[in-house]
């Protein structure tokens, strides 16, 4: 019974963490000179991804080449794990370890931006083509790790040009102001 309770609490934290990440990511797509999240996150959409490879040495320290790319990961994904770990280390530390391992070894070209990953798995997990569709249609597919929150908040895009909603709203390219 104790294992069940532990896994139940971990599952609740996981859902809260992915909900937080969904909303931070969605807020980061509101173009505004005053939206610091937008200024930080937009660099992610400018990055070019290639074939899967081992992480660069800086990525082991969660540094992704510049402060904006790094802050994007820290604020969106790492911060809730740190907060949960401070208040509940028994459940939070395994989640923080998962976040670290995923971001260093699996995110980027291996899973998140791997165009070869598509099909039924992307109905549940926000991987490969699911996340790449977000890059082509920035008002869709905000979820990380699981697609649940895109279904709940009706931002899920099944295939390019097809939405779960009856009325399809295409994304409009946004002129990105230079913040350098």
N, C-alpha and C positions, 0 to 999 in steps of 0.2 A: 504493500500500500504506500510505503514511503517513496518508492521509486516512481509510482504513478503520480503522487503529489509533486515530486520534484520536476518530472517531465511536464506536468500540467502548468506549473508556475513558469517554467522555461518557455512553454508555448505561448502563454499570455504575454510575457516580455517580448518574445519574438514578434508577435502580432502588433504590440504597441510600438516596437522599434520600427517595423516596416511601415506602419501607419505614419509615424513621425517622418520617416525618410520620404515617403510618398508626398506628403504635404510640403516639406522643404523643397523637394525637387519641383513640385508644381509651382510653388511660389517663385522659384529661381527662373521660371520661364515668363515672368511678367516683365516685359521690357520697360524700364524706367531708369532715368539717371539717378534716382534715389534708392533704387533697389540693389543693395550690395550683393544679395544672393545672385541676381542676374549677372552682375559684373564679374562675379567669381565663377559662376557656372558656365558662362558662354564659351569659355576657353575649351571646355570639354567637347563642345560641338565643332570646334575648329581643328581638333586633333585628328591626325590620320592614324589609322590602325592597320597593322599588317598581319603577318602570320604569327601564330603563337610562339613565344620564346620565353626563356628564363628571364626573371625580373632583373632590371638594372640594379646595381648595388644600392642606390639611393632609395629605391622602392622598399627595401627591407626596413627602412626607417620612415616609411610612409611619406616620402618626399617624391613628388611626381614632376620634377623639372622646374617648377616655379611656384610662387606662393599661392596663386589663384587655383591652380590645378590641385595643389595639396590641400588648401583650405576647403575646396569643394568636397573632397572625401572626408576631411575631418569633421566639418559641420553636418553634412548630410548623413554620414554613416557611422563615424567613430564616436561623436559626441554622446548620442543616446546610450551607447554601450558603456562609455566611461561613467555616465551618471548612474546607470543601473548598477554597475560594479561598485560604486562608492556606497550606495544605499543597501545593496544586497549582493555581496561578493560571491556567495555560494552559487547564485544563479547567473549573475552578471559576468563573472570572469570567463566561464566557458563561452558565453556569447561574444565577449571581447576577443577571445582567441579565435573564434570562428570568423569574426569580421577581419581580423588581421590576416589570417591564412587566406581567406577568400580574396581580399584586396591585393595582397602581395602576389599570390600564386595563380589565382583563377580569374580575376577580373581582367579587364583589358581585352587582349586578343584571344585568350584561351576560351572564355565563356561569353562574356558580355558582348563583345564585338566580333564574334566568330560567325561569319555569314553561312557556314555549313550547318549550323544548328537551327533546325526548323521543324515544324510538324507538331505532333501531339504534345511533346514535352513543353513546348512554348505556350500551351494553353494553361499550364500550371506554374511553370518557372519562367521568370523574366530573363531569358537568355537569348543569345544569338540574334536571329532575325526579329524576334520580338523587340529587343532593345534597339536594333538598327532601324526598325520602323519608326521608333521615337525620334531618331536623328533625321529622318525624312519628313516626319509629321510631328512637329514639336509640341502639339497640343494633345498628343495621345501617348499611351504607354509610359506613364511616369514611374510605375512600380519598380522596386528592386527586389530581387530574389524570388518573390512569388507575385503572381498577377492578380491576386485577390482584390487589392484596392482599386485597380483599374476597372474591374467588374463592378465593384460597389459604387464607385463614383462616376461610372459610365464614360471613362476615358480610354477604354480598351479598343484597340484596332486589330482586327483579325488578320487581314491582309491589306496590302497597300490599296487605298481607295475604298475599302469596305470597313464599316464600323458596325458594332452591335446595335447602335441606334438606327432607326429607320431613316432619319435625315443625316446625311453625311456632311460634315463641315470640314472642308480642307484647310490645312494650315496655310498661313500666309507667311512668306519669307519675311524675316525681320531684319532691318538694317541695324547692325550692331555698332554702337558708338565705340570708338577707341577709348580705352581707359588707361593706356600706357603713359 
